Structure formats: C-alpha cells, structure tokens
Amino acid sequence: MKKLKNKDLITVADLSCQDIESIFKMAASLKKKNQKLLPGKKLGLIFNKPSTRTRVSFEVGIYDLGGIGIYLTRQDLQIGRGESLKDTALTLSRYLDGIMIRTYSHEDVVDLARFANIPIINGLTDLLHPCQALSDFFTIKEYKKNIKNLKIGYIGDGNNVAHSLVLLSSLTGVNITLASPRNYFIDNKIRDQAMEFAKKSSSQIILTTDPKEAARKADVLYTDVWVSMGQESEKANKRKIFKGYQINEDLLKLAKDDVIVMHCLPAHRGEEITDSVIDGSHSVVFDQAENRLHTQKAIMALLL
C-alpha cells in the first residue's frame, strides 16, 4: 500500500493491477467500517465545474477519514485574476496535503501535478474521469465477484467516462463493447493505449455503431448522458443523433439474465435511459453512486 503514498491519480493508466486491487481492498474495508486514517490532513477541492456526487463524496470522505476539505472555485483563487498555475500549485503545496481538481482542460490537471509537491487527484476533466471508473469497477466486483472476462456493454457518447472505463477494462482483463454514433467514438489515442494494455490482459475491446451488439450477452450495461457539461449548444443536434442509443426494456432483454445496469449520473430520464430500467431490478445505479464515497476515501487514504 505504501507504493501509492504521495502519488498522483491523473489517469487509471498510471495504476498497476496491484494498485487497483489495493484501492478495492481499502474501499471494501472502509465501506464495512469507517477508520480515521487521515487525522488532521487537509485536502483542497478545486471545482471549475459544478458537481453533486464529486463534491459531496470528497467532502464527506475526507471528513470521515479525520481530515478537512477546503472547497475552492476559480473565483476563490487568484488564477481567476492572472496568477499562473505553477505559482498556485507551489503555494497550495505549502498549505495542503493534497488537491482534488474537477475542471475542463485535462492539461490543467497534468500541469498542476507537474508543479505541485503534493498528491493531485483528477476529479474529472473533459478527457478522463478516473475516480468514477474505479468506483464503477468496485461496484461491479461487489456484484460479480471475479471481474475477469466479464462483458461491459457501454451505450452512448465516447466521453471522459467511456475513456476511463475502456482503460480500466483493458488493464483488468474485462471485455468492453462501446456502441456510439460514428463521429462520437472514443478518442483515438485512448483507444490505442487501451489496445496496448489489452494485449497483456487479453481484454477484448470492440467499437461499434450498433447498441444491440454492445448489449448482447452483456454482464454490465452502462450509459451516460448524451450531452456532457460544456456541450449545451450541441443539445438539440445530439438528441437527434443519439436517439437510438437508449438503454430500455428491449435492449435489456439482449443482455444476460443477471445483468446489472449502471449510470454515472446525473441521468436524463427518457433520453439515454428509461425510468423502468433505472428504477428496475437490474439497476445498481444508486449503489454505484454510494461507492464513489468509499472508493474515493480509499484513494485519499492510500495517496495522502
């Protein structure tokens, strides 16, 4: 476990299988019984994007571990008035024990980690969402026990969540089929990186435009909003393009009988998922949301 101490979590691609297992083991332990593993530790929480689950889970998480969280927006920091990211990183490193940042540009997180002398946790960028994927896989492991060779059917936009899911799948030997409209496939660099990992883990990665192919014999069905934060101007167009990319009762019938349905939330009910599915017996969506807390507590405990 000491191997992760003082490390950054920018992408799941930086984690070994042993690291991932350590996070899951710690998360399970903390879910069973809270432990004050970070007494007096101070975590900066930089939010350039609003949030429900990320903010509350990290604030509650650091408090549960015995530390304190300090919520910071762009308006609270001098970055908004021209101070460089480097100077901000170096200064905050003198006050804090770690920083979680949720922002738009992935390069901002990379640069923050480069300049800071304390662990940086990527709480979301337009490219990646590592904490979400780790908590998702922790949830899958709870339900399915052995995750090796499971099939995830991801249906929707090839976005930051999809990127982290495909990377984590390829690292852990999970098969994933991603169904998206042709112009909304995952990023080519992320795909190539996942394909390299898959050679070692024997994970199968399939990109398709057919939601039925993704759903067929799936152990896990996963979706996310069609329109991500910052893409509001594309809403009308994307609703037309993604109209057939919905997890509904018909699609559910193509998956395995014991399939679990996941959504990282917030959900736009009636768009990417129907009420009957998200509220149905196969849905683990709110267990998944709860596990953000336990998994992120594990990440903080191991890094800080």
C-alpha positions in Angstrom: 0.0 0.0 0.0 2.9 2.3 0.6 3.6 2.2 -3.1 0.8 4.7 -3.7 1.8 7.1 -1.0 2.4 10.7 -2.3 1.5 9.6 -5.9 -0.9 11.4 -8.2 -4.1 9.9 -9.7 -4.4 11.6 -13.1 -5.4 8.5 -15.1 -6.1 4.9 -14.3 -3.5 4.1 -16.9 -0.8 5.0 -14.3 -2.1 2.3 -12.0 -0.8 -1.3 -11.9 -3.3 -4.2 -11.3 -1.8 -4.4 -7.8 -2.6 -0.7 -7.2 -6.2 -1.2 -8.4 -6.6 -4.2 -6.2 -5.2 -2.2 -3.2 -7.8 0.5 -3.8 -10.6 -2.0 -4.0 -9.4 -3.8 -0.8 -9.2 -0.5 1.1 -12.6 0.7 -0.3 -14.2 -2.6 1.0 -12.6 -2.2 4.4 -13.8 1.5 4.7 -17.3 0.6 3.5 -17.5 -2.0 6.2 -16.1 0.2 8.9 -15.0 3.8 8.8 -11.5 4.5 10.0 -9.8 7.8 10.8 -6.8 7.1 8.6 -6.1 10.8 7.8 -6.3 12.7 11.1 -5.6 16.4 10.5 -4.9 16.1 6.8 -6.1 19.0 4.6 -7.5 18.4 1.1 -8.0 21.3 -1.3 -11.1 20.8 -3.5 -10.8 22.9 -6.7 -14.1 23.0 -8.7 -14.1 24.7 -12.1 -17.2 22.5 -12.9 -20.2 22.2 -10.6 -20.9 18.8 -9.1 -23.2 16.9 -6.9 -21.6 13.5 -6.3 -17.9 14.5 -6.6 -18.2 17.4 -4.2 -20.3 15.7 -1.6 -18.4 12.4 -1.7 -15.0 14.0 -1.4 -16.0 16.4 1.4 -17.8 13.7 3.4 -14.9 11.3 2.6 -12.1 13.5 3.9 -14.2 14.3 7.0 -14.9 10.6 7.6 -11.1 9.9 7.4 -10.4 12.6 10.1 -9.3 15.4 7.8 -10.8 18.5 6.4 -11.8 19.6 2.9 -11.5 23.2 1.6 -13.8 24.0 -1.3 -12.3 26.3 -3.8 -13.7 27.7 -7.1 -12.0 29.7 -9.8 -13.4 32.8 -8.1 -11.8 31.9 -4.8 -8.3 31.5 -6.3 -6.0 34.1 -7.9 -5.9 32.0 -11.1 -9.0 33.9 -12.0 -7.0 37.2 -11.8 -4.0 36.0 -13.7 -1.8 34.1 -11.3 0.0 31.2 -13.0 -1.0 27.6 -12.4 2.6 27.0 -11.4 2.6 29.6 -8.6 -0.8 28.4 -7.4 0.4 24.8 -7.2 3.6 25.7 -5.4 1.7 27.9 -2.9 -1.1 25.4 -2.2 1.6 22.7 -1.7 2.8 24.7 1.4 -0.7 24.7 2.9 -2.4 21.4 1.9 -1.7 17.7 2.0 -3.4 17.0 -1.4 -5.6 18.5 -4.0 -8.6 17.1 -5.9 -9.5 19.1 -9.0 -12.5 18.9 -11.2 -12.1 21.0 -14.3 -12.4 21.2 -18.1 -8.9 21.0 -19.6 -7.0 17.8 -18.9 -3.7 19.7 -19.4 -4.5 21.9 -16.3 -4.5 18.7 -14.2 -1.3 17.5 -15.7 0.3 20.8 -15.2 -0.9 21.1 -11.6 0.6 17.7 -10.8 3.8 18.7 -12.5 4.3 21.8 -10.4 2.7 20.7 -7.1 4.7 18.9 -4.3 1.6 17.1 -3.0 -0.7 14.4 -4.5 -3.1 15.5 -7.2 -6.4 13.6 -7.7 -8.2 14.1 -11.0 -11.9 14.5 -10.1 -12.9 14.9 -13.7 -11.6 16.5 -16.9 -13.1 16.6 -20.4 -10.8 13.7 -21.2 -10.9 11.4 -18.2 -12.9 10.5 -15.1 -10.7 8.0 -13.2 -12.4 8.1 -9.8 -15.7 7.3 -11.5 -14.3 4.3 -13.3 -12.6 2.9 -10.2 -15.8 3.2 -8.1 -17.7 1.6 -11.0 -15.4 -1.4 -11.1 -15.5 -1.7 -7.3 -19.3 -1.9 -7.7 -19.1 -4.5 -10.5 -16.7 -6.5 -8.3 -19.2 -6.4 -5.4 -21.9 -7.9 -7.6 -19.9 -10.2 -9.9 -17.0 -11.1 -7.6 -14.5 -12.1 -10.3 -14.4 -9.4 -13.0 -12.0 -11.1 -15.4 -13.6 -11.8 -18.8 -16.9 -10.0 -17.9 -18.5 -8.1 -20.8 -19.4 -4.4 -20.3 -21.8 -3.0 -22.9 -21.4 0.8 -23.0 -24.0 2.6 -25.0 -23.7 6.3 -25.7 -21.1 9.1 -26.2 -17.4 8.2 -26.3 -16.7 10.7 -23.5 -14.5 11.1 -20.4 -16.3 8.3 -18.6 -16.1 5.9 -21.6 -12.3 6.7 -21.8 -11.6 5.8 -18.2 -13.9 2.7 -18.4 -12.1 1.4 -21.5 -8.7 2.0 -20.0 -9.6 0.2 -16.8 -11.2 -2.7 -18.7 -8.1 -3.2 -20.7 -5.9 -3.2 -17.6 -8.0 -5.7 -15.7 -9.0 -8.2 -18.4 -12.6 -7.1 -18.7 -14.2 -7.1 -22.2 -15.9 -4.0 -23.3 -18.0 -3.1 -26.3 -18.7 0.5 -26.9 -21.7 1.5 -29.1 -21.6 5.1 -30.3 -22.6 7.1 -33.4 -19.8 7.0 -35.9 -18.5 10.6 -35.1 -18.7 10.0 -31.3 -16.3 7.1 -30.8 -13.7 7.3 -28.1 -10.5 9.3 -28.7 -8.1 7.5 -30.9 -5.1 7.9 -28.5 -7.2 6.5 -25.7 -8.2 3.6 -27.9 -4.6 2.9 -28.9 -3.5 3.0 -25.3 -6.2 0.6 -24.3 -5.4 -1.8 -27.1 -1.8 -2.0 -25.9 -2.9 -2.8 -22.4 -5.4 -5.4 -23.8 -2.5 -7.3 -25.4 -1.2 -8.2 -21.9 -4.6 -8.7 -20.1 -6.4 -10.4 -23.0 -9.2 -7.9 -22.8 -11.4 -7.6 -25.9 -12.3 -4.0 -27.0 -14.9 -3.5 -29.6 -16.1 -0.3 -31.1 -19.4 -0.4 -32.9 -22.3 1.8 -34.0 -24.8 -0.9 -33.0 -26.3 -0.7 -29.5 -27.6 -4.3 -29.8 -24.1 -5.6 -30.3 -23.0 -3.9 -27.1 -26.0 -5.2 -25.2 -25.9 -8.8 -26.4 -24.8 -11.2 -23.6 -23.5 -8.3 -21.5 -22.9 -8.7 -17.8 -23.0 -5.0 -17.3 -24.9 -2.4 -19.3 -23.6 1.2 -18.9 -24.7 4.5 -20.2 -24.1 8.3 -19.6 -25.8 11.5 -20.7 -25.7 12.3 -24.4 -24.8 15.9 -23.7 -21.9 16.5 -21.3 -21.3 19.6 -19.3 -20.0 22.4 -21.6 -21.7 20.9 -24.7 -25.1 22.6 -24.1 -25.0 24.3 -27.5 -25.0 20.8 -29.1 -28.0 19.6 -27.2 -30.6 19.6 -30.0 -28.3 18.1 -32.5 -27.0 15.3 -30.2 -30.6 14.4 -29.2 -31.3 13.6 -32.8 -28.1 11.7 -33.4 -28.3 9.6 -30.2 -32.0 8.8 -30.4 -31.4 5.1 -30.9 -28.7 4.9 -28.1 -31.0 4.3 -25.1 -31.0 1.6 -22.5 -34.6 0.4 -22.4 -36.5 -2.8 -21.8 -35.9 -4.1 -25.3 -32.2 -3.6 -25.1 -32.2 -5.1 -21.6 -33.6 -8.4 -23.0 -30.5 -8.9 -25.1 -28.2 -8.9 -22.1 -27.6 -11.8 -19.6 -30.4 -12.6 -17.2 -28.3 -11.3 -14.2 -27.1 -8.2 -16.0 -26.5 -5.1 -13.9 -27.3 -1.6 -15.2 -25.1 1.3 -14.4 -25.2 5.1 -15.0 -22.7 7.5 -13.5 -25.4 10.2 -13.0 -26.9 12.7 -13.5 -29.4 10.9 -15.6 -31.6 12.4 -18.2 -34.5 10.0 -17.8 -36.3 9.3 -21.1 -33.1 10.1 -23.1 -30.2 7.7 -22.6 -32.1 5.5 -20.1 -35.8 4.9 -19.3 -37.5 5.2 -15.9 -38.4 1.5 -16.0 -34.7 0.5 -16.3 -33.0 2.9 -14.0 -35.7 2.1 -11.3 -35.8 -1.6 -12.2 -34.5 -4.7 -10.6 -31.3 -4.8 -12.7 -30.3 -1.2 -11.7 -27.4 -0.7 -9.3 -27.1 3.0 -10.1 -27.5 4.2 -6.6 -25.2 1.6 -5.1 -22.8 2.8 -7.8 -23.3 6.4 -6.6 -22.7 5.4 -3.0 -19.5 3.7 -3.9 -18.0 6.9 -5.1 -17.7 7.8 -1.4 -16.0 4.5 -0.4 -13.7 4.3 -3.3 -12.5 7.9 -3.1 -11.9 7.5 0.6 -9.7 4.6 -0.3 -7.9 6.7 -2.9 -7.3 9.5 -0.4 -6.2 7.2 2.3 -3.6 5.5 0.0 -2.3 8.6 -1.7 -2.3 11.1 1.2 
